[in-house]
Amino acid sequence: MARAGFFGEIIHTEGAYIHTLLDSNFDKNGYAEMWRLKENYRNGNLYPTHGLGPVSQVMNINRGDQMEYLTAMSSNDFLMSSTAKQLAEKDSFFTEFADKKYRGNMNTTTIRTYKGRTIMLQHDVTSPRVYSRIHLVSGTKGVAMKYPEPGRIATSHEWLDETEMKKLEEKYTPEIVTKIGEMAKKVGGHGGMDFMMDWRTIDCLRNGLPLDQDVYDAALWSAIAPLSEKSVANRSNSVDVPDFTRGAWKTNAPVELTLKGGGTTGVK
């Protein structure tokens, strides 16, 4: 829809990883050597890629625009330290975690691009919140927001009704969804998303096509984690975002969203 100009010129996007995982973080049988809990000693956005990847594709980041700088702010920790202390009183296994300093429960990171557009990212896996990746796209002609579900679209100050949403869905359903969407739902994996991504990757490799993300995307999206830590540690001062493409973002072609040149992979 963004490529087709439905939203006009993209102004702002939002992504997140908001997920109630406090119990999982402290599950001593959950993650090897409690690695996920230990990651929470770092104060920043620890998992930016889940929400950032999709909105970066919408905005053609690394392919027509590039991140310039970011600022990040974290709340205090109101949950993790107290949970660790409570568990340690009953189980000595948690003693080593009782006196650790944990990251703020909510981190909000804002990014400005060279074209003057903005991205807002949030990360909170400890507060009792409804699951959300937000996935908001806002432009000069309209806005869409996927979470909390159901997804919504507006072209004014009111959300479109179900009939109008159905028409848009029929008009803009991507080719890949039309081809393997029903099969993906049956196979499953995050509602079929896992199967669809696996199929798309294999199809690109079999047909010699560029993948939907490359090493430069991976480096950029992942770099937001340490950069957000640096900003938080410096009273939310801005931090420059490296250009891993060394200027190639100015001429790189956008990701191909159709099945052009591929779509030939069968499934047994």
C-alpha positions in Angstrom: 0.0 0.0 0.0 2.9 2.3 0.8 4.5 1.5 -2.6 1.2 2.2 -4.3 1.0 5.6 -2.8 -2.0 4.9 -0.6 -0.4 6.7 2.4 1.1 9.5 0.4 4.6 10.4 1.4 5.6 8.5 4.6 6.2 10.9 7.5 6.5 8.6 10.5 6.5 5.0 11.5 6.4 3.0 14.8 7.5 -0.5 15.8 7.9 -2.3 19.1 8.4 -5.5 21.0 5.9 -5.3 23.9 5.4 -8.7 25.4 4.7 -9.8 28.9 7.7 -12.1 29.6 8.5 -11.4 33.2 7.9 -15.0 34.3 9.8 -16.3 31.2 12.8 -14.2 32.0 13.0 -15.7 35.5 12.2 -19.3 34.4 15.3 -21.2 35.5 14.3 -24.0 33.0 13.5 -21.6 30.2 16.7 -20.3 28.6 20.2 -21.8 28.7 22.3 -20.3 31.6 19.6 -17.7 32.1 20.9 -15.8 29.1 17.7 -13.8 28.4 17.6 -12.5 32.0 21.3 -11.6 31.9 20.7 -9.5 28.8 18.4 -7.3 30.8 21.5 -5.9 32.7 21.9 -3.8 29.6 19.8 -0.6 29.6 18.4 0.1 26.2 16.3 -1.3 23.4 17.4 -4.9 23.5 15.3 -6.2 20.6 14.8 -3.5 18.1 14.7 -5.7 15.0 11.3 -7.2 15.4 9.5 -3.9 15.0 12.2 -2.0 13.1 12.6 -4.4 10.1 9.1 -4.0 8.7 8.9 -0.2 9.0 12.4 0.1 7.5 11.2 -1.8 4.5 8.1 0.5 4.2 10.4 3.6 4.4 13.0 2.1 2.0 15.8 2.5 4.6 19.2 1.6 3.1 17.4 2.0 -0.3 16.6 5.7 -0.8 16.7 6.9 2.8 19.0 6.4 5.8 18.9 6.8 9.5 20.9 9.8 10.7 20.7 9.9 14.5 18.7 8.6 17.4 17.8 9.4 21.0 16.7 6.9 23.6 15.1 7.1 27.0 14.4 4.3 29.6 12.1 4.3 32.5 13.3 3.1 35.9 13.1 -0.6 36.7 9.9 -1.1 38.7 9.6 -4.9 38.3 12.7 -7.0 37.6 14.8 -6.2 40.7 11.9 -6.7 43.0 11.0 -10.0 41.3 14.6 -11.2 41.6 14.6 -10.4 45.3 11.3 -12.1 46.0 12.4 -15.3 44.2 15.8 -15.3 46.0 14.0 -15.4 49.3 12.5 -18.8 48.4 15.1 -20.2 46.1 18.9 -19.8 46.4 19.2 -20.3 42.6 18.2 -16.6 42.2 20.6 -15.2 44.8 23.1 -14.1 42.2 20.3 -12.1 40.4 18.9 -10.4 43.5 21.4 -7.5 43.7 21.8 -6.9 40.0 20.8 -3.6 38.4 18.3 -4.2 35.6 17.3 -2.1 32.6 14.3 0.2 32.7 11.1 -1.6 32.0 10.2 0.6 29.0 12.6 1.9 26.5 11.6 4.4 23.8 14.0 5.1 21.0 13.3 7.8 18.3 15.2 7.9 15.0 15.4 10.7 12.5 16.3 10.0 8.8 18.2 12.1 6.3 14.9 12.8 4.6 13.5 14.2 7.8 11.2 11.3 8.6 11.0 9.7 12.0 10.7 6.3 13.6 9.7 5.5 17.1 10.6 2.1 18.7 9.6 0.7 22.0 10.8 -2.3 24.0 9.1 -3.7 27.2 9.0 -7.4 28.1 8.3 -7.0 31.8 5.2 -4.9 32.3 1.7 -6.5 32.1 0.9 -5.3 28.6 -1.1 -6.6 25.7 1.2 -8.0 23.0 2.1 -5.4 20.4 4.6 -4.7 17.7 2.6 -1.5 17.0 3.6 -1.4 13.2 2.2 2.0 12.5 2.7 3.7 9.2 1.7 7.4 8.9 1.8 9.4 5.7 0.4 12.6 4.1 -2.7 10.7 3.0 -3.4 8.1 5.6 -2.3 5.9 8.5 -2.3 2.2 9.3 -1.7 0.5 12.7 -1.6 -3.3 13.1 -1.5 -3.6 16.9 -3.2 -4.0 19.3 -5.4 -6.1 17.0 -7.5 -5.8 14.9 -5.5 -3.8 12.4 -6.9 -0.4 11.4 -6.6 2.1 8.6 -7.7 5.7 8.4 -7.6 8.5 5.8 -9.1 11.1 8.2 -9.7 11.3 12.0 -11.8 8.1 12.0 -10.9 4.5 11.3 -12.4 2.9 8.2 -15.3 0.5 8.8 -15.2 -3.2 8.1 -16.6 -2.9 4.6 -14.0 -0.4 3.6 -11.3 -2.5 5.2 -12.4 -5.6 3.3 -12.2 -3.7 0.0 -8.7 -2.6 0.7 -7.6 -6.1 1.7 -9.0 -7.5 -1.5 -7.2 -4.8 -3.6 -3.8 -4.8 -1.9 -3.2 -8.4 -0.8 0.4 -9.2 -1.7 1.1 -11.7 -4.4 2.9 -14.0 -2.0 -0.1 -14.2 0.3 -2.4 -15.0 -2.6 0.0 -17.8 -3.7 0.8 -19.5 -0.4 -1.2 -17.8 2.3 -3.7 -20.5 3.0 -1.0 -23.2 3.0 1.0 -21.0 5.4 -1.9 -20.8 7.8 -2.3 -24.6 7.8 1.4 -25.3 8.4 1.5 -22.7 11.1 4.4 -21.0 12.9 3.3 -17.6 14.3 0.1 -17.9 12.3 1.9 -18.9 9.1 4.5 -16.1 9.1 7.4 -18.6 9.7 6.4 -20.8 6.8 6.0 -17.8 4.5 9.4 -16.3 5.4 11.1 -19.7 4.9 9.3 -20.3 1.6 10.3 -16.8 0.3 14.0 -17.2 1.4 14.2 -20.6 -0.3 12.4 -19.3 -3.5 14.9 -16.4 -3.7 17.9 -18.7 -3.3 16.6 -21.2 -5.9 16.0 -18.5 -8.4 19.1 -16.4 -7.8 17.2 -13.4 -6.5 18.3 -10.9 -3.9 16.9 -11.7 -0.4 14.4 -9.3 1.2 17.0 -8.2 3.6 20.8 -8.2 3.4 23.8 -8.0 5.7 23.6 -4.1 5.7 20.0 -4.3 6.9 21.0 -6.8 9.6 23.9 -4.6 10.8 21.8 -1.4 10.8 18.8 -2.8 12.6 20.9 -4.6 15.2 23.1 -1.6 15.8 20.1 0.2 17.3 20.6 -1.9 20.5 24.0 -0.6 21.5 23.4 2.9 20.2 20.2 3.1 22.3 22.3 2.0 25.4 24.8 4.8 24.6 22.0 7.4 24.4 20.3 6.2 27.6 23.7 6.3 29.5 24.1 10.0 28.4 20.8 11.5 29.5 19.2 10.7 26.1 21.6 12.8 24.1 21.5 12.0 20.4 23.8 9.4 18.9 24.8 9.3 15.2 23.8 6.1 13.4 26.5 4.6 11.2 25.9 4.2 7.5 26.9 0.6 6.8 26.2 1.1 3.1 28.8 3.8 2.8 26.5 6.0 0.8 25.1 3.2 -1.4 21.6 3.8 0.2 21.3 6.8 -2.2 21.2 4.5 -5.3 20.2 1.1 -3.9 17.0 -0.3 -5.5 14.0 -0.9 -3.1 13.2 -4.5 -2.1 11.2 -6.3 -4.8 7.8 -7.1 -3.2 6.4 -9.2 -6.0 7.4 -12.7 -7.1 9.0 -11.4 -10.3 11.7 -13.8 -11.4 10.6 -16.4 -8.8 7.5 -17.9 -7.3 8.5 -21.3 -8.7 9.1 -23.2 -5.4 6.8 -26.1 -4.8 5.8 -27.7 -1.5 5.4 -31.4 -0.9 
